[in-house]
Amino acid sequence: MSHFSTVKTQLKKREPLFQALQDLGYIPLEGEHLVRGYRGQTVKAEMAVRMTKGGDIGFRWNSSSDSYELVADLDLWNQPVPVDRFLSQLTQQYALNTVLAASSKEGFEVAEQTKNVDGSIELVMTRWDS
């Protein structure tokens, strides 16, 4: 019996997902990897984070929803935050990376970045026109 759970996300692009995991202090592995769970069970994922405590965290592409989904043995979840908070933090960092990349392509630079007490992030962007 599999103990793996799949959680849908709105994470659609590999690069910002990879970068968001790094920004949160994880070391993601790209390419097909086995995500480890209960009693050595595994499942394949396109991106994986090896964990020293608990089960691994994986992200697998779901072509029907055109997005990555989190795959993990939630019974072995041993992270500093619950899975829903982890996904919230990851989604926020993913969105920030996406905005920063798109803004940079348009010639904007970050003038100020503030993380508020409520966890929200404020950006002030500038662009010099010639």
The first five atom37 places (N, CA, C, CB, O) and aatype in JSON, in Angstrom:
{
  "aatype": [12, 15, 8, 13, 15, 16, 19, 11, 16, 5, 10, 11, 11, 1, 6, 14, 10, 13, 5, 0, 10, 5, 3, 10, 7, 18, 9, 14, 10, 6, 7, 6, 8, 10, 19, 1, 7, 18, 1, 7, 5, 16, 19, 11, 0, 6, 12, 0, 19, 1, 12, 16, 11, 7, 7, 3, 9, 7, 13, 1, 17, 2, 15, 15, 15, 3, 15, 18, 6, 10, 19, 0, 3, 10, 3, 10, 17, 2, 5, 14, 19, 14, 19, 3, 1, 13, 10, 15, 5, 10, 16, 5, 5, 18, 0, 10, 2, 16, 19, 10, 0, 0, 15, 15, 11, 6, 7, 13, 6, 19, 0, 6, 5, 16, 11, 2, 19, 3, 7, 15, 9, 6, 10, 19, 12, 16, 1, 17, 3, 15],
  "atom_mask": [
    [1, 1, 1, 1, 1],
    [1, 1, 1, 1, 1],
    [1, 1, 1, 1, 1],
    [1, 1, 1, 1, 1],
    [1, 1, 1, 1, 1],
    [1, 1, 1, 1, 1],
    [1, 1, 1, 1, 1],
    [1, 1, 1, 1, 1],
    [1, 1, 1, 1, 1],
    [1, 1, 1, 1, 1],
    [1, 1, 1, 1, 1],
    [1, 1, 1, 1, 1],
    [1, 1, 1, 1, 1],
    [1, 1, 1, 1, 1],
    [1, 1, 1, 1, 1],
    [1, 1, 1, 1, 1],
    [1, 1, 1, 1, 1],
    [1, 1, 1, 1, 1],
    [1, 1, 1, 1, 1],
    [1, 1, 1, 1, 1],
    [1, 1, 1, 1, 1],
    [1, 1, 1, 1, 1],
    [1, 1, 1, 1, 1],
    [1, 1, 1, 1, 1],
    [1, 1, 1, 0, 1],
    [1, 1, 1, 1, 1],
    [1, 1, 1, 1, 1],
    [1, 1, 1, 1, 1],
    [1, 1, 1, 1, 1],
    [1, 1, 1, 1, 1],
    [1, 1, 1, 0, 1],
    [1, 1, 1, 1, 1],
    [1, 1, 1, 1, 1],
    [1, 1, 1, 1, 1],
    [1, 1, 1, 1, 1],
    [1, 1, 1, 1, 1],
    [1, 1, 1, 0, 1],
    [1, 1, 1, 1, 1],
    [1, 1, 1, 1, 1],
    [1, 1, 1, 0, 1],
    [1, 1, 1, 1, 1],
    [1, 1, 1, 1, 1],
    [1, 1, 1, 1, 1],
    [1, 1, 1, 1, 1],
    [1, 1, 1, 1, 1],
    [1, 1, 1, 1, 1],
    [1, 1, 1, 1, 1],
    [1, 1, 1, 1, 1],
    [1, 1, 1, 1, 1],
    [1, 1, 1, 1, 1],
    [1, 1, 1, 1, 1],
    [1, 1, 1, 1, 1],
    [1, 1, 1, 1, 1],
    [1, 1, 1, 0, 1],
    [1, 1, 1, 0, 1],
    [1, 1, 1, 1, 1],
    [1, 1, 1, 1, 1],
    [1, 1, 1, 0, 1],
    [1, 1, 1, 1, 1],
    [1, 1, 1, 1, 1],
    [1, 1, 1, 1, 1],
    [1, 1, 1, 1, 1],
    [1, 1, 1, 1, 1],
    [1, 1, 1, 1, 1],
    [1, 1, 1, 1, 1],
    [1, 1, 1, 1, 1],
    [1, 1, 1, 1, 1],
    [1, 1, 1, 1, 1],
    [1, 1, 1, 1, 1],
    [1, 1, 1, 1, 1],
    [1, 1, 1, 1, 1],
    [1, 1, 1, 1, 1],
    [1, 1, 1, 1, 1],
    [1, 1, 1, 1, 1],
    [1, 1, 1, 1, 1],
    [1, 1, 1, 1, 1],
    [1, 1, 1, 1, 1],
    [1, 1, 1, 1, 1],
    [1, 1, 1, 1, 1],
    [1, 1, 1, 1, 1],
    [1, 1, 1, 1, 1],
    [1, 1, 1, 1, 1],
    [1, 1, 1, 1, 1],
    [1, 1, 1, 1, 1],
    [1, 1, 1, 1, 1],
    [1, 1, 1, 1, 1],
    [1, 1, 1, 1, 1],
    [1, 1, 1, 1, 1],
    [1, 1, 1, 1, 1],
    [1, 1, 1, 1, 1],
    [1, 1, 1, 1, 1],
    [1, 1, 1, 1, 1],
    [1, 1, 1, 1, 1],
    [1, 1, 1, 1, 1],
    [1, 1, 1, 1, 1],
    [1, 1, 1, 1, 1],
    [1, 1, 1, 1, 1],
    [1, 1, 1, 1, 1],
    [1, 1, 1, 1, 1],
    [1, 1, 1, 1, 1],
    [1, 1, 1, 1, 1],
    [1, 1, 1, 1, 1],
    [1, 1, 1, 1, 1],
    [1, 1, 1, 1, 1],
    [1, 1, 1, 1, 1],
    [1, 1, 1, 1, 1],
    [1, 1, 1, 0, 1],
    [1, 1, 1, 1, 1],
    [1, 1, 1, 1, 1],
    [1, 1, 1, 1, 1],
    [1, 1, 1, 1, 1],
    [1, 1, 1, 1, 1],
    [1, 1, 1, 1, 1],
    [1, 1, 1, 1, 1],
    [1, 1, 1, 1, 1],
    [1, 1, 1, 1, 1],
    [1, 1, 1, 1, 1],
    [1, 1, 1, 1, 1],
    [1, 1, 1, 0, 1],
    [1, 1, 1, 1, 1],
    [1, 1, 1, 1, 1],
    [1, 1, 1, 1, 1],
    [1, 1, 1, 1, 1],
    [1, 1, 1, 1, 1],
    [1, 1, 1, 1, 1],
    [1, 1, 1, 1, 1],
    [1, 1, 1, 1, 1],
    [1, 1, 1, 1, 1],
    [1, 1, 1, 1, 1],
    [1, 1, 1, 1, 1]
  ],
  "atom_positions": [
    [[0.84, -1.17, 0.0], [0.0, 0.0, 0.0], [0.89, 1.24, 0.0], [-0.96, 0.0, 1.21], [1.78, 1.38, 0.84]],
    [[0.63, 2.13, -0.94], [1.43, 3.35, -1.06], [1.0, 4.38, -0.02], [1.3, 3.93, -2.47], [-0.18, 4.54, 0.26]],
    [[1.96, 5.06, 0.53], [1.69, 6.12, 1.49], [1.91, 7.5, 0.89], [2.56, 5.94, 2.72], [1.84, 8.5, 1.59]],
    [[2.18, 7.55, -0.42], [2.47, 8.83, -1.06], [1.19, 9.61, -1.31], [3.22, 8.61, -2.37], [0.16, 9.05, -1.69]],
    [[1.3, 10.91, -1.09], [0.19, 11.82, -1.36], [0.62, 12.76, -2.48], [-0.23, 12.62, -0.08], [1.8, 13.08, -2.63]],
    [[-0.35, 13.2, -3.25], [-0.11, 14.15, -4.32], [-0.91, 15.41, -4.01], [-0.51, 13.56, -5.72], [-2.1, 15.35, -3.71]],
    [[-0.25, 16.55, -4.08], [-0.89, 17.83, -3.79], [-0.77, 18.71, -5.03], [-0.26, 18.52, -2.54], [0.33, 18.99, -5.51]],
    [[-1.91, 19.15, -5.54], [-1.91, 20.03, -6.72], [-1.35, 21.39, -6.35], [-3.33, 20.17, -7.3], [-1.53, 21.87, -5.24]],
    [[-0.68, 22.01, -7.31], [-0.14, 23.36, -7.14], [-0.46, 24.18, -8.38], [1.4, 23.32, -6.87], [-1.02, 23.67, -9.35]],
    [[-0.1, 25.43, -8.35], [-0.2, 26.32, -9.51], [1.19, 26.64, -10.06], [-0.95, 27.63, -9.13], [1.37, 27.63, -10.76]],
    [[2.16, 25.8, -9.73], [3.55, 26.01, -10.14], [3.75, 25.42, -11.53], [4.55, 25.39, -9.13], [3.74, 24.2, -11.69]],
    [[3.93, 26.27, -12.53], [3.92, 25.82, -13.91], [5.29, 25.82, -14.6], [3.0, 26.67, -14.69], [5.47, 25.15, -15.61]],
    [[6.25, 26.56, -14.06], [7.55, 26.67, -14.71], [8.64, 26.09, -13.83], [7.86, 28.14, -15.05], [8.68, 26.32, -12.62]],
    [[9.53, 25.34, -14.47], [10.58, 24.63, -13.76], [11.6, 25.57, -13.12], [11.29, 23.7, -14.7], [11.93, 25.41, -11.94]],
    [[12.1, 26.55, -13.87], [13.16, 27.43, -13.35], [12.76, 28.18, -12.08], [13.54, 28.43, -14.41], [13.5, 28.13, -11.1]],
    [[11.59, 28.87, -12.06], [11.24, 29.56, -10.82], [10.99, 28.61, -9.65], [10.02, 30.41, -11.04], [11.23, 28.97, -8.49]],
    [[10.5, 27.38, -9.94], [10.3, 26.39, -8.89], [11.64, 25.96, -8.31], [9.53, 25.16, -9.43], [11.81, 25.92, -7.09]],
    [[12.58, 25.64, -9.18], [13.92, 25.24, -8.76], [14.57, 26.34, -7.91], [14.8, 24.92, -9.99], [15.13, 26.07, -6.85]],
    [[14.48, 27.58, -8.4], [15.06, 28.72, -7.69], [14.37, 28.97, -6.36], [14.98, 29.98, -8.55], [15.04, 29.27, -5.37]],
    [[13.05, 28.83, -6.32], [12.3, 29.04, -5.07], [12.73, 28.02, -4.01], [10.77, 28.94, -5.32], [12.89, 28.37, -2.84]],
    [[12.91, 26.77, -4.41], [13.38, 25.75, -3.47], [14.75, 26.12, -2.92], [13.42, 24.37, -4.14], [15.0, 26.0, -1.72]],
    [[15.63, 26.57, -3.8], [16.97, 26.99, -3.37], [16.87, 28.18, -2.42], [17.85, 27.35, -4.58], [17.55, 28.22, -1.38]],
    [[16.04, 29.15, -2.77], [15.89, 30.35, -1.93], [15.39, 30.01, -0.54], [14.93, 31.34, -2.59], [15.71, 30.7, 0.43]],
    [[14.61, 28.93, -0.43], [14.09, 28.51, 0.88], [15.06, 27.6, 1.63], [12.76, 27.8, 0.69], [14.75, 27.11, 2.72]],
    [[16.24, 27.37, 1.05], [17.28, 26.61, 1.73], [17.34, 25.13, 1.41], [0.0, 0.0, 0.0], [18.05, 24.38, 2.07]],
    [[16.59, 24.7, 0.39], [16.6, 23.3, -0.01], [17.59, 23.1, -1.16], [15.17, 22.83, -0.43], [17.97, 24.06, -1.84]],
    [[17.99, 21.86, -1.37], [18.88, 21.53, -2.47], [18.12, 20.62, -3.44], [20.19, 20.84, -1.95], [18.12, 19.4, -3.27]],
    [[17.47, 21.21, -4.44], [16.68, 20.39, -5.37], [17.57, 19.67, -6.38], [15.66, 21.26, -6.1], [18.6, 20.19, -6.8]],
    [[17.15, 18.49, -6.75], [17.83, 17.69, -7.77], [16.93, 17.65, -9.0], [18.15, 16.24, -7.25], [15.75, 17.3, -8.9]],
    [[17.48, 18.02, -10.14], [16.69, 18.02, -11.37], [16.83, 16.69, -12.1], [17.12, 19.18, -12.29], [17.78, 15.94, -11.87]],
    [[15.88, 16.41, -12.97], [15.88, 15.17, -13.72], [15.07, 14.13, -12.96], [0.0, 0.0, 0.0], [14.62, 14.38, -11.84]],
    [[14.88, 12.99, -13.57], [14.07, 11.96, -12.93], [14.8, 11.37, -11.72], [13.73, 10.85, -13.94], [15.91, 10.86, -11.83]],
    [[14.15, 11.46, -10.58], [14.69, 10.94, -9.33], [13.61, 10.16, -8.6], [15.25, 12.08, -8.43], [12.42, 10.37, -8.83]],
    [[14.04, 9.27, -7.73], [13.1, 8.55, -6.88], [12.93, 9.3, -5.57], [13.59, 7.11, -6.63], [13.9, 9.65, -4.9]],
    [[11.67, 9.53, -5.21], [11.33, 10.17, -3.94], [11.08, 9.05, -2.95], [10.07, 11.13, -4.08], [10.27, 8.16, -3.2]],
    [[11.78, 9.08, -1.82], [11.7, 8.01, -0.84], [10.59, 8.27, 0.18], [13.04, 7.84, -0.13], [10.36, 9.4, 0.61]],
    [[9.93, 7.19, 0.57], [8.86, 7.29, 1.55], [8.93, 6.14, 2.54], [0.0, 0.0, 0.0], [10.0, 5.62, 2.85]],
    [[7.77, 5.76, 3.03], [7.6, 4.74, 4.06], [8.23, 3.41, 3.66], [6.14, 4.54, 4.35], [7.97, 2.89, 2.58]],
    [[9.05, 2.87, 4.54], [9.69, 1.56, 4.38], [10.35, 1.36, 3.02], [8.67, 0.47, 4.6], [10.24, 0.3, 2.41]],
    [[11.02, 2.39, 2.55], [11.77, 2.28, 1.31], [10.95, 2.39, 0.04], [0.0, 0.0, 0.0], [11.49, 2.24, -1.06]],
    [[9.65, 2.65, 0.15], [8.85, 2.84, -1.05], [9.33, 4.08, -1.78], [7.34, 2.96, -0.7], [9.82, 5.03, -1.17]],
    [[9.2, 4.06, -3.1], [9.64, 5.2, -3.9], [8.59, 5.51, -4.98], [11.02, 4.92, -4.55], [7.77, 4.67, -5.34]],
    [[8.67, 6.74, -5.47], [7.86, 7.18, -6.58], [8.74, 8.11, -7.41], [6.52, 7.89, -6.09], [9.59, 8.82, -6.86]],
    [[8.55, 8.13, -8.73], [9.36, 8.96, -9.62], [8.86, 10.4, -9.63], [9.37, 8.39, -11.04], [7.65, 10.65, -9.56]],
    [[9.81, 11.33, -9.73], [9.48, 12.75, -9.85], [10.54, 13.43, -10.71], [9.38, 13.42, -8.44], [11.67, 12.95, -10.81]],
    [[10.18, 14.54, -11.32], [11.1, 15.29, -12.18], [12.04, 16.19, -11.39], [10.32, 16.12, -13.17], [13.07, 16.63, -11.9]],
    [[11.69, 16.45, -10.13], [12.53, 17.25, -9.25], [12.36, 16.68, -7.85], [12.16, 18.79, -9.3], [11.24, 16.38, -7.43]],
    [[13.46, 16.53, -7.13], [13.38, 15.93, -5.8], [14.27, 16.69, -4.82], [13.77, 14.44, -5.84], [15.29, 17.27, -5.2]],
    [[13.86, 16.65, -3.57], [14.67, 17.21, -2.49], [14.88, 16.08, -1.5], [13.97, 18.46, -1.82], [13.93, 15.59, -0.88]],
    [[16.14, 15.67, -1.34], [16.48, 14.62, -0.39], [16.44, 15.2, 1.02], [17.87, 14.01, -0.71], [17.03, 16.25, 1.29]],
    [[15.75, 14.52, 1.9], [15.65, 14.99, 3.28], [16.37, 14.02, 4.2], [14.16, 15.15, 3.7], [16.3, 12.8, 4.01]],
    [[17.07, 14.54, 5.21], [17.76, 13.68, 6.16], [16.79, 13.13, 7.2], [18.9, 14.45, 6.85], [17.0, 12.04, 7.73]],
    [[15.72, 13.88, 7.5], [14.69, 13.43, 8.43], [13.37, 13.31, 7.67], [14.54, 14.41, 9.65], [13.02, 14.21, 6.9]],
    [[12.67, 12.23, 7.87], [11.39, 12.05, 7.19], [11.57, 11.65, 5.75], [0.0, 0.0, 0.0], [12.66, 11.29, 5.32]],
    [[10.47, 11.7, 5.01], [10.5, 11.33, 3.6], [10.98, 12.48, 2.73], [0.0, 0.0, 0.0], [11.03, 13.63, 3.18]],
    [[11.33, 12.17, 1.51], [11.77, 13.17, 0.55], [10.58, 13.99, 0.06], [12.5, 12.51, -0.63], [9.42, 13.63, 0.28]],
    [[10.89, 15.09, -0.62], [9.89, 15.93, -1.25], [10.14, 15.87, -2.75], [9.94, 17.41, -0.7], [11.27, 16.04, -3.2]],
    [[9.09, 15.64, -3.52], [9.25, 15.59, -4.97], [8.24, 16.47, -5.68], [0.0, 0.0, 0.0], [7.2, 16.82, -5.12]],
    [[8.57, 16.8, -6.91], [7.65, 17.54, -7.77], [7.6, 16.81, -9.11], [8.09, 19.04, -7.95], [8.63, 16.53, -9.73]],
    [[6.4, 16.51, -9.53], [6.2, 15.75, -10.75], [5.25, 16.54, -11.65], [5.64, 14.32, -10.45], [4.3, 17.16, -11.18]],
    [[5.54, 16.5, -12.96], [4.74, 17.24, -13.94], [3.42, 16.53, -14.17], [5.51, 17.39, -15.26], [3.38, 15.33, -14.43]],
    [[2.33, 17.28, -14.08], [1.0, 16.76, -14.37], [0.52, 17.44, -15.65], [-0.01, 17.01, -13.17], [0.14, 18.61, -15.63]],
    [[0.54, 16.71, -16.76], [0.2, 17.3, -18.05], [-1.28, 17.68, -18.15], [0.56, 16.34, -19.16], [-1.62, 18.57, -18.93]],
    [[-2.16, 17.02, -17.4], [-3.57, 17.37, -17.49], [-3.87, 18.72, -16.82], [-4.42, 16.28, -16.84], [-4.8, 19.41, -17.25]],
    [[-3.11, 19.09, -15.8], [-3.31, 20.4, -15.17], [-2.24, 21.4, -15.61], [-3.3, 20.26, -13.65], [-2.29, 22.57, -15.23]],
    [[-1.27, 20.93, -16.42], [-0.19, 21.77, -16.92], [0.56, 22.46, -15.78], [-0.75, 22.81, -17.89], [0.84, 23.65, -15.84]],
    [[0.86, 21.68, -14.73], [1.57, 22.24, -13.58], [2.29, 21.11, -12.83], [0.6, 22.99, -12.63], [2.03, 19.93, -13.04]],
    [[3.2, 21.53, -11.96], [3.87, 20.57, -11.09], [2.97, 20.26, -9.9], [5.25, 21.11, -10.62], [2.21, 21.11, -9.45]],
    [[3.06, 19.03, -9.41], [2.35, 18.65, -8.19], [3.39, 18.15, -7.2], [1.25, 17.57, -8.47], [4.38, 17.52, -7.57]],
    [[3.14, 18.43, -5.95], [4.03, 17.96, -4.89], [3.69, 16.5, -4.63], [3.89, 18.82, -3.59], [2.51, 16.14, -4.54]],
    [[4.69, 15.67, -4.49], [4.49, 14.27, -4.14], [5.41, 13.95, -2.97], [4.78, 13.32, -5.37], [6.62, 14.16, -3.02]],
    [[4.8, 13.42, -1.9], [5.56, 13.11, -0.69], [4.76, 12.15, 0.17], [5.91, 14.41, 0.11], [3.54, 12.05, 0.03]],
    [[5.44, 11.46, 1.03], [4.78, 10.64, 2.03], [4.48, 11.56, 3.21], [5.68, 9.39, 2.46], [5.35, 11.8, 4.05]],
    [[3.27, 12.06, 3.26], [2.93, 13.07, 4.26], [2.93, 12.52, 5.69], [1.57, 13.66, 3.96], [3.04, 13.28, 6.65]],
    [[2.83, 11.19, 5.82], [2.94, 10.59, 7.16], [4.36, 10.75, 7.71], [2.56, 9.1, 7.11], [4.56, 10.72, 8.92]],
    [[5.33, 10.92, 6.81], [6.73, 11.09, 7.21], [7.18, 12.54, 7.13], [7.63, 10.22, 6.35], [8.37, 12.83, 7.28]],
    [[6.25, 13.47, 6.9], [6.6, 14.89, 6.79], [7.25, 15.34, 8.09], [5.35, 15.76, 6.45], [6.61, 15.32, 9.15]],
    [[8.5, 15.75, 8.01], [9.24, 16.15, 9.2], [9.98, 17.45, 8.93], [10.23, 15.04, 9.62], [11.18, 17.57, 9.17]],
    [[9.24, 18.43, 8.43], [9.81, 19.73, 8.12], [9.47, 20.71, 9.24], [9.28, 20.26, 6.76], [8.59, 20.44, 10.06]],
    [[10.18, 21.85, 9.29], [9.92, 22.83, 10.35], [8.51, 23.42, 10.3], [10.92, 23.94, 10.26], [8.01, 23.94, 11.3]],
    [[7.86, 23.33, 9.13], [6.51, 23.87, 8.97], [5.61, 22.79, 8.38], [6.51, 25.13, 8.07], [6.1, 21.89, 7.7]],
    [[4.29, 22.86, 8.64], [3.37, 21.89, 8.02], [3.38, 22.02, 6.5], [1.94, 22.09, 8.57], [3.82, 23.04, 5.96]],
    [[2.9, 21.01, 5.81], [2.95, 20.97, 4.35], [2.21, 22.15, 3.72], [2.37, 19.66, 3.84], [2.67, 22.68, 2.72]],
    [[1.08, 22.56, 4.29], [0.35, 23.68, 3.69], [1.13, 24.99, 3.83], [-1.03, 23.83, 4.34], [1.09, 25.82, 2.93]],
    [[1.82, 25.17, 4.94], [2.65, 26.37, 5.12], [3.86, 26.31, 4.2], [3.11, 26.5, 6.59], [4.26, 27.33, 3.63]],
    [[4.46, 25.14, 4.04], [5.57, 24.95, 3.11], [5.14, 25.35, 1.7], [6.06, 23.49, 3.13], [5.85, 26.09, 1.02]],
    [[3.98, 24.87, 1.26], [3.5, 25.2, -0.08], [3.19, 26.68, -0.22], [2.25, 24.38, -0.4], [3.41, 27.26, -1.28]],
    [[2.71, 27.29, 0.84], [2.43, 28.72, 0.83], [3.73, 29.51, 0.66], [1.71, 29.14, 2.12], [3.8, 30.44, -0.14]],
    [[4.76, 29.15, 1.42], [6.06, 29.82, 1.33], [6.68, 29.6, -0.05], [7.01, 29.3, 2.43], [7.22, 30.53, -0.65]],
    [[6.58, 28.36, -0.55], [7.15, 28.03, -1.85], [6.44, 28.8, -2.96], [7.06, 26.52, -2.11], [7.09, 29.33, -3.87]],
    [[5.13, 28.87, -2.89], [4.36, 29.59, -3.91], [4.68, 31.08, -3.89], [2.85, 29.37, -3.68], [4.78, 31.7, -4.95]],
    [[4.84, 31.65, -2.69], [5.19, 33.06, -2.6], [6.57, 33.32, -3.21], [5.17, 33.52, -1.13], [6.75, 34.29, -3.95]],
    [[7.53, 32.46, -2.91], [8.88, 32.65, -3.44], [8.9, 32.42, -4.95], [9.87, 31.69, -2.75], [9.61, 33.12, -5.67]],
    [[8.12, 31.46, -5.43], [7.97, 31.2, -6.86], [7.41, 32.44, -7.56], [7.05, 29.97, -7.1], [7.92, 32.85, -8.61]],
    [[6.37, 33.03, -6.98], [5.76, 34.23, -7.57], [6.75, 35.39, -7.58], [4.49, 34.63, -6.78], [6.85, 36.12, -8.57]],
    [[7.49, 35.56, -6.5], [8.49, 36.62, -6.43], [9.54, 36.43, -7.53], [9.16, 36.64, -5.04], [9.88, 37.38, -8.22]],
    [[10.05, 35.22, -7.68], [11.06, 34.94, -8.71], [10.5, 35.19, -10.1], [11.56, 33.51, -8.59], [11.22, 35.69, -10.97]],
    [[9.24, 34.84, -10.32], [8.61, 35.04, -11.62], [8.48, 36.54, -11.92], [7.22, 34.37, -11.66], [8.77, 36.98, -13.04]],
    [[8.05, 37.31, -10.94], [7.9, 38.76, -11.11], [9.26, 39.41, -11.35], [7.22, 39.4, -9.87], [9.39, 40.27, -12.22]],
    [[10.26, 39.02, -10.58], [11.59, 39.6, -10.74], [12.18, 39.3, -12.12], [12.53, 39.08, -9.65], [12.79, 40.17, -12.74]],
    [[12.0, 38.07, -12.6], [12.52, 37.7, -13.92], [11.82, 38.48, -15.03], [12.37, 36.19, -14.15], [12.47, 38.98, -15.95]],
    [[10.5, 38.57, -14.95], [9.73, 39.3, -15.97], [10.07, 40.79, -15.94], [8.22, 39.09, -15.76], [10.19, 41.42, -16.99]],
    [[10.21, 41.34, -14.75], [10.54, 42.77, -14.61], [11.93, 43.07, -15.16], [10.46, 43.19, -13.14], [12.14, 44.09, -15.81]],
    [[12.86, 42.18, -14.9], [14.22, 42.35, -15.4], [14.25, 42.36, -16.92], [15.12, 41.24, -14.86], [14.97, 43.14, -17.53]],
    [[13.46, 41.49, -17.54], [13.39, 41.45, -19.0], [12.85, 42.75, -19.58], [12.51, 40.29, -19.46], [13.17, 43.11, -20.71]],
    [[12.03, 43.44, -18.81], [11.45, 44.72, -19.24], [12.33, 45.91, -18.85], [10.05, 44.89, -18.65], [11.95, 47.06, -19.09]],
    [[13.48, 45.64, -18.27], [14.42, 46.7, -17.94], [14.26, 47.29, -16.54], [0.0, 0.0, 0.0], [14.88, 48.31, -16.24]],
    [[13.46, 46.67, -15.7], [13.27, 47.16, -14.34], [14.33, 46.59, -13.41], [11.87, 46.8, -13.83], [14.85, 45.49, -13.63]],
    [[14.65, 47.36, -12.38], [15.55, 46.91, -11.33], [14.86, 47.08, -9.99], [16.89, 47.7, -11.36], [14.02, 47.96, -9.83]],
    [[15.21, 46.24, -9.04], [14.64, 46.34, -7.69], [15.3, 47.51, -6.97], [14.82, 45.01, -6.89], [16.51, 47.51, -6.76]],
    [[14.5, 48.49, -6.6], [15.01, 49.62, -5.83], [14.88, 49.33, -4.33], [14.25, 50.92, -6.19], [15.71, 49.74, -3.52]],
    [[13.81, 48.59, -4.0], [13.57, 48.29, -2.58], [12.72, 47.02, -2.5], [12.86, 49.49, -1.86], [11.77, 46.84, -3.25]],
    [[13.08, 46.17, -1.57], [12.32, 44.95, -1.31], [12.14, 44.82, 0.2], [13.03, 43.68, -1.9], [13.12, 44.8, 0.95]],
    [[10.88, 44.74, 0.63], [10.58, 44.69, 2.05], [9.69, 43.51, 2.36], [9.91, 46.0, 2.51], [8.69, 43.29, 1.68]],
    [[10.06, 42.74, 3.37], [9.18, 41.67, 3.85], [8.45, 42.19, 5.06], [9.99, 40.36, 4.18], [9.06, 42.52, 6.08]],
    [[7.13, 42.26, 4.96], [6.3, 42.81, 6.02], [6.06, 41.81, 7.14], [4.97, 43.28, 5.45], [6.3, 40.61, 6.97]],
    [[5.58, 42.3, 8.26], [5.31, 41.47, 9.43], [4.31, 40.36, 9.1], [4.78, 42.33, 10.59], [4.41, 39.26, 9.63]],
    [[3.34, 40.65, 8.22], [2.33, 39.65, 7.86], [2.84, 38.63, 6.85], [1.11, 40.35, 7.29], [2.1, 37.73, 6.45]],
    [[4.11, 38.75, 6.44], [4.7, 37.8, 5.51], [4.65, 38.24, 4.06], [0.0, 0.0, 0.0], [5.3, 37.64, 3.21]],
    [[3.89, 39.29, 3.76], [3.82, 39.78, 2.39], [5.13, 40.47, 2.01], [2.62, 40.74, 2.21], [5.9, 40.9, 2.88]],
    [[5.37, 40.58, 0.72], [6.6, 41.2, 0.21], [6.21, 42.39, -0.65], [7.45, 40.17, -0.6], [5.37, 42.29, -1.54]],
    [[6.84, 43.52, -0.37], [6.62, 44.72, -1.17], [7.86, 44.98, -2.01], [6.29, 45.95, -0.27], [8.98, 44.92, -1.51]],
    [[7.64, 45.29, -3.3], [8.72, 45.62, -4.2], [8.55, 47.03, -4.72], [8.79, 44.63, -5.35], [7.43, 47.44, -5.03]],
    [[9.63, 47.77, -4.81], [9.65, 49.03, -5.52], [10.63, 48.83, -6.67], [10.07, 50.25, -4.58], [11.81, 48.53, -6.46]],
    [[10.12, 48.99, -7.88], [10.94, 48.76, -9.08], [11.18, 50.08, -9.78], [10.25, 47.75, -10.04], [10.33, 50.97, -9.75]],
    [[12.33, 50.22, -10.4], [12.65, 51.41, -11.18], [13.14, 51.0, -12.56], [13.7, 52.28, -10.46], [13.67, 49.91, -12.77]],
    [[12.94, 51.93, -13.5], [13.47, 51.71, -14.85], [13.85, 53.07, -15.4], [12.41, 50.97, -15.79], [13.08, 54.03, -15.31]],
    [[15.02, 53.15, -15.96], [15.5, 54.38, -16.55], [15.18, 54.37, -18.04], [17.01, 54.57, -16.3], [15.62, 53.48, -18.77]],
    [[14.43, 55.35, -18.47], [14.15, 55.49, -19.91], [15.14, 56.47, -20.5], [12.68, 55.97, -20.16], [15.52, 57.45, -19.85]],
    [[15.56, 56.21, -21.72], [16.51, 57.12, -22.35], [15.83, 58.06, -23.3], [17.58, 56.36, -23.08], [16.48, 58.9, -23.92]]
  ]
}
